[in-house]
Amino acid sequence: MVDLDERVLEDDDGIERSAPVWAVFGDLMAGLVGAFVLILVSVLAVQMDLVTSLQTEVKKREQEEQRRMALEKALAVPLQNGRVTLDNGRIGISGNVLFALNSDELRPEGLQVLKSLVPPLQVYLKERDEMLMVSGFTDDRPVQATNLRFTDNLELSAQRALTVTRALIQAGMPPQRVFSAAFGAEQPVAANTDEKGRALNRRVEIAPVPKSTNGSTNGSTQGPAKGGAGG
């Protein structure tokens, strides 16, 4: 007859012993801590990217403000005379001052305005690694049928921008610091519903841009592939 104590020992030996509760709890806590660390690292990375983006934007805004103030200082006399405008770093000249309707020939008054801009712009560019983009714009009216020189407004704006670019160079602007661009009736600044609005859209703008912006040859004309219609 088997002794009772022996049976108890056999029963105890046959029981599958499970892991202690504290060990399971420790593994669970380690997993939670690891997940928390991963989430924390991800949040910190997003925050760092956001801070970097904000710092970049602030620096960009500061540079734009410095450029605007420098231009205002350099162009104080032309701005006071009301012959040009300055908006967001872009120097605006009315197309009516520079050209007759549907023409790319400079008026005497327009030529004098351009000549007056060269000295202050030279001073401005001397301290910066920038160049000038001369952009031509028109209203949305078709080029007059009697004017056989231009097929559409894009071509008219291109020739006007090129004329202004050449005038600046002849007045002393280094050729490697200026190039032209054409936009036709694109990017209007006013509605083309009346003569006042169309007159505002017929314009030439001169804007300082980083040298890397111009990937073309000096004095070349750039612009959208599709032109608008206007004079």
C-alpha positions as CSV (number, residue, x, y, z in Angstrom):
1,M,0.0,0.0,0.0
2,V,1.3,3.3,-1.1
3,D,1.9,5.7,1.7
4,L,-0.2,8.9,1.7
5,D,2.8,11.2,1.9
6,E,4.2,9.5,-1.3
7,R,1.0,10.2,-3.2
8,V,1.0,13.8,-2.1
9,L,4.5,14.2,-3.4
10,E,3.6,12.5,-6.7
11,D,0.6,14.9,-7.1
12,D,2.8,17.9,-6.3
13,D,5.4,16.8,-8.9
14,G,2.7,16.4,-11.6
15,I,1.4,20.0,-11.3
16,E,2.7,22.4,-14.0
17,R,4.2,25.3,-12.1
18,S,3.2,28.7,-13.7
19,A,5.4,31.9,-13.7
20,P,5.2,34.1,-10.7
21,V,2.7,36.9,-10.9
22,W,5.3,39.6,-10.2
23,A,7.3,38.4,-13.3
24,V,4.3,38.7,-15.6
25,F,3.5,42.1,-14.2
26,G,7.2,43.2,-14.8
27,D,7.1,42.1,-18.4
28,L,3.9,44.0,-19.0
29,M,5.2,47.1,-17.4
30,A,8.4,46.9,-19.5
31,G,6.3,46.7,-22.6
32,L,4.2,49.7,-21.6
33,V,7.3,51.7,-20.8
34,G,8.8,50.8,-24.2
35,A,5.7,51.9,-26.0
36,F,5.5,55.1,-24.0
37,V,9.1,55.9,-24.9
38,L,8.5,55.3,-28.6
39,I,5.4,57.6,-28.5
40,L,7.4,60.2,-26.6
41,V,10.3,60.1,-29.1
42,S,7.8,60.5,-32.0
43,V,6.1,63.4,-30.4
44,L,9.4,65.1,-29.7
45,A,10.5,64.6,-33.3
46,V,7.3,66.2,-34.6
47,Q,7.8,69.1,-32.2
48,M,11.4,69.6,-33.3
49,D,10.3,69.6,-37.0
50,L,7.7,72.1,-36.2
51,V,10.2,74.3,-34.3
52,T,12.6,74.1,-37.2
53,S,9.9,75.0,-39.7
54,L,8.8,78.0,-37.6
55,Q,12.4,79.2,-37.3
56,T,12.9,78.9,-41.0
57,E,9.7,80.9,-41.7
58,V,10.6,83.6,-39.2
59,K,14.1,83.9,-40.8
60,K,12.4,84.1,-44.2
61,R,10.1,86.9,-43.0
62,E,12.9,88.8,-41.4
63,Q,14.9,88.6,-44.7
64,E,11.9,89.8,-46.7
65,E,11.4,92.7,-44.3
66,Q,15.1,93.6,-44.5
67,R,14.9,93.5,-48.3
68,R,11.8,95.7,-48.3
69,M,13.4,98.3,-46.0
70,A,16.6,98.4,-48.0
71,L,14.6,98.9,-51.2
72,E,12.5,101.7,-49.6
73,K,15.7,103.4,-48.5
74,A,17.4,103.0,-51.9
75,L,14.3,104.2,-53.8
76,A,13.3,107.0,-51.5
77,V,13.4,109.7,-54.2
78,P,11.5,107.8,-57.0
79,L,8.9,106.7,-54.4
80,Q,8.4,110.2,-53.1
81,N,7.9,111.5,-56.6
82,G,5.2,108.9,-57.2
83,R,6.8,107.6,-60.3
84,V,7.1,104.1,-59.0
85,T,5.4,101.9,-56.4
86,L,6.8,99.3,-54.0
87,D,4.7,96.4,-53.0
88,N,6.1,93.3,-51.3
89,G,9.6,94.0,-52.6
90,R,8.3,94.5,-56.2
91,I,9.0,97.8,-57.9
92,G,6.0,98.7,-60.1
93,I,5.9,101.1,-63.1
94,S,2.7,101.8,-64.9
95,G,2.6,100.6,-68.5
96,N,1.1,104.0,-69.5
97,V,4.2,105.7,-68.2
98,L,6.5,103.4,-70.1
99,F,4.6,102.6,-73.3
100,A,1.8,103.7,-75.6
101,L,-1.0,101.2,-76.0
102,N,0.0,98.0,-77.9
103,S,3.6,99.4,-78.2
104,D,7.0,98.2,-76.9
105,E,8.8,101.5,-77.6
106,L,9.7,103.4,-74.5
107,R,8.3,106.9,-74.0
108,P,10.8,109.6,-73.0
109,E,9.2,109.9,-69.6
110,G,9.5,106.1,-69.1
111,L,13.1,106.1,-70.1
112,Q,13.9,108.8,-67.6
113,V,12.1,106.8,-64.8
114,L,14.2,103.8,-65.7
115,K,17.4,105.8,-65.7
116,S,16.6,107.2,-62.3
117,L,16.2,103.7,-60.9
118,V,19.6,102.4,-61.9
119,P,21.9,104.2,-59.4
120,P,19.8,103.2,-56.3
121,L,19.4,99.7,-57.6
122,Q,23.1,99.3,-58.1
123,V,23.7,100.4,-54.5
124,Y,21.1,97.8,-53.4
125,L,22.6,95.0,-55.4
126,K,26.1,95.8,-54.5
127,E,25.5,94.5,-50.9
128,R,23.5,91.4,-52.0
129,D,23.8,88.2,-54.0
130,E,20.7,89.0,-56.0
131,M,19.7,90.1,-59.5
132,L,16.7,91.9,-61.0
133,M,13.8,90.2,-62.7
134,V,12.0,92.5,-65.1
135,S,8.4,91.2,-65.6
136,G,6.0,92.4,-68.3
137,F,2.2,92.3,-67.8
138,T,-0.8,93.3,-70.0
139,D,-4.6,93.6,-69.6
140,D,-6.9,91.0,-71.1
141,R,-7.9,92.9,-74.3
142,P,-6.7,91.3,-77.5
143,V,-3.8,93.0,-79.3
144,Q,-5.2,95.3,-82.0
145,A,-5.5,93.6,-85.4
146,T,-3.7,96.5,-87.0
147,N,-0.6,95.8,-84.9
148,L,1.1,93.0,-86.9
149,R,4.2,92.9,-84.6
150,F,2.6,90.9,-81.8
151,T,0.5,87.8,-82.1
152,D,-0.8,88.0,-78.5
153,N,-0.3,89.6,-75.2
154,L,2.4,87.2,-74.1
155,E,4.5,88.3,-76.9
156,L,3.8,92.0,-76.2
157,S,4.6,91.7,-72.6
158,A,7.8,89.8,-73.5
159,Q,9.0,92.6,-75.8
160,R,8.1,95.2,-73.2
161,A,10.1,93.4,-70.5
162,L,13.0,93.0,-72.8
163,T,12.9,96.7,-73.8
164,V,13.0,97.7,-70.1
165,T,15.8,95.2,-69.5
166,R,17.9,96.7,-72.3
167,A,17.2,100.2,-71.2
168,L,18.4,99.4,-67.7
169,I,21.6,97.8,-69.1
170,Q,22.2,100.8,-71.3
171,A,21.8,103.1,-68.3
172,G,24.6,101.2,-66.4
173,M,23.0,98.1,-64.9
174,P,25.4,95.1,-65.3
175,P,23.9,92.6,-67.8
176,Q,24.6,89.7,-65.5
177,R,22.4,91.3,-62.8
178,V,19.2,91.6,-64.8
179,F,16.9,89.4,-66.8
180,S,13.4,89.6,-68.2
181,A,10.2,87.5,-67.9
182,A,6.8,87.7,-69.6
183,F,3.3,86.9,-68.2
184,G,0.9,88.4,-70.6
185,A,-2.5,88.9,-69.1
186,E,-1.7,86.5,-66.3
187,Q,-1.5,87.7,-62.6
188,P,-3.7,90.8,-62.9
189,V,-3.6,93.2,-59.9
190,A,-7.1,94.5,-60.7
191,A,-10.3,93.4,-62.4
192,N,-10.3,94.0,-66.2
193,T,-13.8,95.3,-66.1
194,D,-13.1,99.0,-66.7
195,E,-10.3,101.2,-68.0
196,K,-8.9,102.0,-64.5
197,G,-8.4,98.3,-63.8
198,R,-7.0,97.5,-67.2
199,A,-4.5,100.4,-66.8
200,L,-3.3,99.0,-63.5
201,N,-2.7,95.6,-65.2
202,R,-0.6,97.1,-68.0
203,R,2.6,97.3,-66.0
204,V,6.2,96.3,-65.7
205,E,7.6,95.1,-62.4
206,I,11.2,94.9,-61.2
207,A,11.9,92.5,-58.4
208,P,15.1,91.5,-56.7
209,V,15.5,87.7,-56.6
210,P,18.3,85.3,-55.5
211,K,20.7,84.6,-58.3
212,S,19.8,80.9,-58.2
213,T,16.2,81.8,-59.3
214,N,17.3,82.6,-62.8
215,G,18.3,79.4,-64.6
216,S,18.4,81.1,-68.0
217,T,20.9,83.1,-69.9
218,N,21.3,86.8,-69.2
219,G,18.6,89.0,-70.8
220,S,16.5,86.1,-71.8
221,T,12.7,86.2,-71.5
222,Q,10.8,83.7,-69.4
223,G,7.1,83.3,-68.8
224,P,4.1,80.9,-68.9
225,A,3.7,78.9,-72.0
226,K,0.2,80.3,-72.6
227,G,-0.3,84.0,-73.1
228,G,-3.3,86.1,-72.3
229,A,-4.8,88.9,-74.4
230,G,-4.4,92.6,-73.8
231,G,-2.5,95.8,-74.5
